[in-house]
């Protein structure tokens, strides 16, 4: 997410005024497992996840037949370190937005279970866009 650090939050404040911030609280192990299951096709940037969007053939890009690679920062030990660092850096950002009363937090492990709550919040804050036919 963005902003990840207090410095980034302060920089964002200089260019716009936020009235809504969403924080997704996902268990550490869930994040580690999902990120560690990510593999990419370097030439195209296509991303696969071995758990919920695997290639047709293990380790091979569906379109080109070329090998997939796992980025160094997606390997389990690197992911764990990234998540610890993120948690430490993000804590003051979360506190900042909480103190402003604009932070909305959602917890869970599955997108399809969290998304309806996020959608309801966003729908209450953003008026629907009507098509030309609806005018």
C-alpha distance (Angstrom), angle and dihedral (degrees) to the residues before:
residue distance angle dihedral
X1 . . .
X2 3.76 . .
X3 2.92 135.5 .
X4 3.80 94.5 36.4
X5 3.80 98.5 171.3
X6 3.79 137.5 36.5
X7 3.82 89.1 -112.8
X8 3.81 90.4 56.1
X9 3.82 90.5 47.1
X10 3.80 90.5 52.4
X11 3.81 91.0 48.3
X12 3.81 90.1 50.1
X13 3.83 89.4 50.9
X14 3.80 89.1 59.0
X15 3.81 92.9 59.1
X16 3.80 104.0 34.4
X17 3.78 144.4 6.5
X18 3.78 115.2 -118.9
X19 3.78 120.3 -147.0
X20 3.81 98.0 174.2
X21 3.80 133.2 35.9
X22 3.79 123.6 -179.0
X23 3.78 121.9 -154.2
X24 3.79 119.6 -169.8
X25 3.79 112.1 -155.9
X26 3.78 106.5 -156.5
X27 3.82 121.3 170.8
X28 3.81 114.7 -101.0
X29 3.82 93.2 -120.9
X30 3.81 92.5 51.5
X31 3.80 91.7 52.2
X32 3.79 92.3 44.9
X33 3.79 92.1 50.3
X34 3.82 94.2 47.2
X35 3.78 95.7 46.6
X36 3.78 92.8 44.1
X37 3.82 89.8 54.2
X38 3.82 92.3 57.2
X39 3.82 118.7 110.8
X40 3.81 127.3 173.7
X41 3.77 141.0 -156.1
X42 3.82 100.0 -129.3
X43 3.80 98.4 -153.5
X44 3.82 96.2 52.8
X45 3.80 102.7 21.9
X46 3.82 91.1 -125.9
X47 3.79 109.3 160.7
X48 3.78 126.4 -147.3
X49 3.77 129.2 -173.8
X50 3.78 114.8 -153.2
X51 3.82 91.3 -146.1
X52 3.80 104.1 47.6
X53 3.83 108.8 4.6
X54 3.81 106.4 29.8
X55 3.81 123.8 167.9
X56 3.81 116.5 -105.1
X57 3.81 88.7 -111.5
X58 3.82 118.3 36.9
X59 3.82 110.4 -103.5
X60 3.82 95.7 2.3
X61 3.81 129.2 105.9
X62 3.81 110.8 -115.7
X63 3.81 95.6 -135.9
X64 3.80 105.2 37.5
X65 3.80 104.6 23.2
X66 3.81 88.3 -129.5
X67 3.81 121.5 138.2
X68 3.78 121.4 -88.4
X69 3.79 121.1 -134.5
X70 3.76 134.5 -154.2
X71 3.79 112.8 -131.5
X72 3.79 114.0 -122.4
X73 3.80 90.8 -118.8
X74 3.83 90.6 54.5
X75 3.78 94.4 59.1
X76 3.83 111.3 110.2
X77 3.81 97.6 -109.0
X78 3.81 92.2 46.6
X79 3.81 91.5 47.1
X80 3.80 91.3 52.8
X81 3.81 90.8 51.6
X82 3.83 91.9 46.6
X83 3.79 91.9 51.0
X84 3.81 93.3 49.8
X85 3.80 91.0 49.1
X86 3.81 91.5 46.8
X87 3.81 92.8 50.2
X88 3.80 91.7 52.5
X89 3.82 93.9 46.2
X90 3.81 95.1 43.0
X91 3.81 97.1 49.8
X92 3.84 95.4 82.3
X93 3.82 90.1 44.6
X94 3.80 90.6 53.7
X95 3.82 90.5 47.4
X96 3.82 91.2 49.6
X97 3.79 93.6 54.5
X98 3.79 92.3 40.8
X99 3.82 89.6 54.9
X100 3.82 89.6 52.0
X101 3.79 90.7 52.4
X102 3.81 94.0 -123.5
X103 3.81 99.6 105.1
X104 3.80 118.4 109.0
X105 3.81 115.3 -175.7
X106 3.77 128.1 -160.9
X107 3.80 125.8 -174.0
X108 3.77 132.3 -160.3
X109 3.77 146.9 94.5
X110 3.81 102.8 -113.0
X111 3.80 127.4 65.5
X112 3.80 93.7 -147.5
X113 3.81 90.3 56.6
X114 3.83 96.6 45.5
X115 3.82 98.7 39.4
X116 3.84 97.8 69.8
X117 3.82 89.8 58.8
X118 3.81 92.7 46.6
X119 3.80 90.4 46.7
X120 3.81 91.7 50.9
X121 3.81 90.6 51.6
X122 3.80 93.1 47.6
X123 3.79 91.9 45.5
X124 3.80 89.8 54.6
X125 3.82 91.4 52.4
X126 3.81 102.2 38.5
X127 3.80 120.4 55.2
X128 3.80 114.1 -127.8
X129 3.79 117.4 -99.5
X130 3.78 111.1 -123.7
X131 3.78 121.4 -146.7
X132 3.81 120.1 -126.9
X133 3.82 88.3 -102.2
X134 3.82 91.3 58.2
X135 3.84 94.5 52.4
